[in-house]
Amino acid sequence: MAAQTKKQQLKEIEYQTRMLNNLKKWIRNLIILSSCGMGIAYWAIKIQEGLMFNIIGGVSIVLVTACVIGCVIIGLALKRGQENVNKIVQIVQS
């Protein structure tokens, strides 16, 4: 990797911080979506009766599972991205 100037490194820190904030928004949205899915699943499976409501409940459970998996993956990306930003900050400070 070619040596970067301090100005380029500061730009990179700013850019990566912006992208990490975008990932935080995605996690927030996935948590909201999974919460709605849990409510719909409970309503469809426990309160209502019939095949259609069981199908809606099953689809909601799949949605919740996908959202939780997405949160785990994005959380890992956030952790690794923050570590990367911290490394760049240490380089800039030295």
C-alpha positions in Angstrom: 0.0 0.0 0.0 1.3 3.4 -0.9 2.0 5.8 1.9 -0.9 8.2 2.5 -0.6 11.8 3.5 -2.1 13.0 6.8 -4.8 14.8 4.8 -5.8 11.6 3.0 -5.9 9.6 6.2 -8.1 12.2 7.9 -10.4 12.0 4.9 -10.5 8.3 5.2 -11.4 8.5 8.9 -14.2 10.9 8.1 -15.5 8.6 5.3 -15.3 5.4 7.3 -17.0 7.1 10.3 -19.9 8.2 8.0 -20.2 4.6 6.7 -20.2 3.3 10.3 -23.0 5.7 11.2 -25.0 4.3 8.1 -24.5 0.8 9.5 -25.9 1.9 12.8 -29.0 3.2 11.1 -29.4 -0.2 9.3 -29.2 -2.0 12.6 -31.8 0.3 14.1 -34.1 -0.3 11.1 -33.6 -4.1 11.4 -34.4 -4.1 15.1 -37.6 -2.1 14.4 -38.5 -4.5 11.6 -37.9 -7.6 13.8 -40.0 -6.1 16.6 -42.9 -5.5 14.2 -42.4 -9.1 12.9 -42.6 -10.4 16.4 -45.8 -8.6 17.0 -47.4 -9.8 13.8 -46.2 -13.4 14.5 -47.8 -13.3 18.0 -51.0 -11.8 16.7 -51.3 -14.3 13.8 -50.4 -17.5 15.7 -51.7 -16.9 19.2 -54.7 -14.6 18.8 -56.1 -15.5 15.4 -57.1 -19.0 14.1 -56.9 -20.5 10.6 -54.4 -21.6 8.0 -53.9 -18.2 6.6 -52.9 -16.7 9.9 -50.5 -19.6 10.5 -48.8 -18.8 7.2 -48.6 -15.1 8.1 -47.1 -16.1 11.5 -44.6 -18.4 9.8 -43.5 -15.7 7.3 -43.2 -13.3 10.2 -40.9 -15.7 12.1 -38.7 -16.1 9.0 -38.6 -12.3 8.7 -37.5 -11.9 12.4 -34.9 -14.6 12.0 -33.5 -12.8 8.9 -33.4 -9.5 10.7 -31.6 -11.0 13.7 -29.0 -12.6 11.4 -28.6 -9.3 9.6 -28.1 -7.5 12.9 -25.3 -10.0 13.9 -23.5 -9.5 10.5 -23.8 -5.7 10.6 -22.7 -5.7 14.2 -19.6 -7.6 13.3 -19.0 -5.2 10.4 -19.4 -2.3 12.9 -16.9 -3.8 15.3 -14.3 -4.4 12.6 -14.8 -1.0 11.0 -14.4 0.7 14.3 -11.1 -1.2 14.9 -10.0 -0.1 11.5 -10.8 3.6 12.2 -9.0 3.3 15.5 -5.9 2.0 13.7 -5.9 4.9 11.3 -6.3 7.4 14.1 -3.3 5.9 15.9 -1.3 6.2 12.7 -2.3 9.8 12.3 -1.4 10.7 15.9 2.0 9.2 15.7 
